[in-house]
Amino acid sequence: MKTVRSVGLAALAVTAALGFASAQRASNRLEEQIPERQALFRLFSLYLEPIMAMGRGTVEYDPLVAENAARNLATVAQLDQTKLWPEARNRGIARITLASVMGTAARSRALDDMSEAIMRLSAVAATGVEPMRAALADVNQSCSTCHAAYPDAR
């Protein structure tokens, strides 16, 4: 009986410790998503930069470079981002998130709009600098939706 009680108490202690650790990880996870989200947008920037430079005329237009950059950008845009945008309200997180500024539905719609604009850019990037510029303006507009709501998004 003593062994059963000891095993039961040990199991209870392990369960309590795991429950606490799990709750702590969930809370930490909200903060950890910030650098993960920033990493995603660094990828966006990496692939947008050559397209933007060609659109500005600071780099000679190269259809192959434009196509590859736009294709990579489209691949990144298609990633499931739901885990990167937590609802932080009522969770004790001091940092304001885009979800708390825009609301989940508006944020989701804005991300969908951005993804669709990127897909249109990907479709025309290799067809010429003018169609690429026009599509790039749509991507810029879609990005502005979130950045206007959350100007500290960097």
C-alpha positions as CSV (number, residue, x, y, z in Angstrom):
1,M,0.0,0.0,0.0
2,K,2.9,2.3,0.8
3,T,4.4,1.7,-2.6
4,V,1.1,2.4,-4.4
5,R,0.8,5.7,-2.4
6,S,4.4,6.7,-3.3
7,V,3.8,5.9,-6.9
8,G,0.5,7.8,-6.9
9,L,2.2,10.8,-5.3
10,A,5.1,10.7,-7.7
11,A,2.6,10.5,-10.6
12,L,0.7,13.4,-9.3
13,A,3.9,15.5,-8.8
14,V,5.0,14.7,-12.4
15,T,1.6,15.6,-13.8
16,A,1.5,18.9,-11.9
17,A,5.1,19.7,-13.0
18,L,4.2,18.9,-16.6
19,G,1.1,21.0,-16.4
20,F,3.0,24.0,-15.1
21,A,5.7,23.5,-17.7
22,S,3.1,23.3,-20.4
23,A,1.4,26.5,-19.3
24,Q,4.8,28.2,-19.0
25,R,5.7,27.1,-22.5
26,A,2.4,28.3,-23.9
27,S,3.0,31.8,-22.4
28,N,6.6,31.8,-23.6
29,R,5.4,30.7,-27.0
30,L,3.5,33.9,-27.5
31,E,6.8,35.9,-27.1
32,E,8.8,33.4,-29.1
33,Q,6.5,33.9,-32.1
34,I,7.8,37.4,-32.5
35,P,11.2,36.5,-33.8
36,E,9.7,33.7,-35.9
37,R,7.3,36.2,-37.4
38,Q,10.2,38.6,-38.0
39,A,12.1,35.8,-39.7
40,L,9.2,35.2,-42.1
41,F,9.1,38.9,-43.0
42,R,12.9,38.9,-43.5
43,L,12.3,36.2,-46.2
44,F,9.6,38.4,-47.7
45,S,12.2,41.2,-47.8
46,L,14.9,39.0,-49.2
47,Y,12.8,38.1,-52.2
48,L,11.1,41.5,-52.6
49,E,14.3,43.5,-52.7
50,P,15.6,42.5,-56.2
51,I,12.1,43.0,-57.6
52,M,11.8,46.4,-56.0
53,A,15.2,47.4,-57.2
54,M,14.3,46.4,-60.8
55,G,11.0,48.2,-60.4
56,R,12.8,51.4,-59.2
57,G,15.3,51.0,-62.1
58,T,18.3,50.9,-59.7
59,V,19.1,47.4,-61.1
60,E,18.6,46.3,-64.7
61,Y,15.5,44.3,-65.2
62,D,16.2,40.6,-65.6
63,P,13.2,38.4,-66.3
64,L,14.8,35.3,-64.9
65,V,15.9,37.0,-61.6
66,A,12.4,38.6,-61.3
67,E,10.7,35.3,-62.0
68,N,12.8,33.4,-59.5
69,A,12.4,36.0,-56.8
70,A,8.7,36.3,-57.3
71,R,8.3,32.5,-57.3
72,N,10.2,32.3,-54.0
73,L,8.1,35.1,-52.6
74,A,4.9,33.3,-53.6
75,T,6.2,30.1,-51.9
76,V,6.8,32.0,-48.7
77,A,3.4,33.8,-48.9
78,Q,1.6,30.4,-49.2
79,L,3.0,29.2,-45.8
80,D,0.4,28.7,-43.1
81,Q,0.9,31.8,-40.8
82,T,-1.8,31.1,-38.3
83,K,0.6,30.1,-35.5
84,L,2.6,33.3,-36.0
85,W,-0.3,35.6,-35.2
86,P,-1.6,34.7,-31.7
87,E,-4.4,36.4,-29.9
88,A,-2.5,38.1,-27.0
89,R,-5.5,39.8,-25.4
90,N,-6.2,38.5,-21.9
91,R,-3.0,36.5,-21.7
92,G,-0.8,38.9,-19.8
93,I,1.3,39.7,-22.8
94,A,2.3,43.4,-22.7
95,R,3.5,43.5,-26.3
96,I,0.7,44.6,-28.7
97,T,0.2,42.2,-31.6
98,L,-1.3,42.8,-35.0
99,A,-4.2,40.6,-34.0
100,S,-5.0,42.8,-31.0
101,V,-4.8,45.9,-33.2
102,M,-6.7,44.7,-36.3
103,G,-8.6,41.7,-35.0
104,T,-8.2,38.2,-36.2
105,A,-10.7,38.4,-39.1
106,A,-9.2,41.6,-40.5
107,R,-5.7,40.4,-40.1
108,S,-6.5,37.1,-41.9
109,R,-8.2,39.0,-44.7
110,A,-5.1,41.3,-45.0
111,L,-2.8,38.4,-45.1
112,D,-4.9,36.7,-47.8
113,D,-4.9,40.0,-49.8
114,M,-1.1,40.1,-49.5
115,S,-0.8,36.5,-50.6
116,E,-3.1,37.1,-53.6
117,A,-1.2,40.2,-54.7
118,I,2.1,38.3,-54.4
119,M,0.6,35.5,-56.6
120,R,-0.4,38.1,-59.2
121,L,3.2,39.5,-59.1
122,S,4.6,36.0,-59.5
123,A,2.4,35.5,-62.6
124,V,3.8,38.6,-64.4
125,A,7.3,39.1,-63.0
126,A,9.0,37.6,-66.1
127,T,6.7,39.3,-68.6
128,G,8.3,42.8,-68.4
129,V,9.2,45.6,-66.1
130,E,5.9,47.5,-66.5
131,P,3.6,44.6,-65.6
132,M,5.9,43.7,-62.8
133,R,5.8,47.4,-61.5
134,A,2.0,47.4,-61.6
135,A,1.7,44.1,-59.7
136,L,4.4,45.3,-57.3
137,A,2.2,48.4,-56.5
138,D,-0.6,46.0,-55.5
139,V,1.8,44.1,-53.2
140,N,2.9,47.4,-51.7
141,Q,-0.8,48.4,-51.1
142,S,-1.5,45.0,-49.5
143,C,1.5,45.4,-47.2
144,S,0.4,48.9,-46.3
145,T,-2.9,47.6,-44.8
146,C,-1.1,46.0,-41.9
147,H,1.6,48.6,-41.6
148,A,-1.0,51.4,-41.3
149,A,-2.8,49.5,-38.5
150,Y,0.4,48.5,-36.8
151,P,3.1,51.1,-37.7
152,D,5.7,49.4,-35.5
153,A,5.6,46.2,-37.5
154,R,9.1,45.8,-38.7
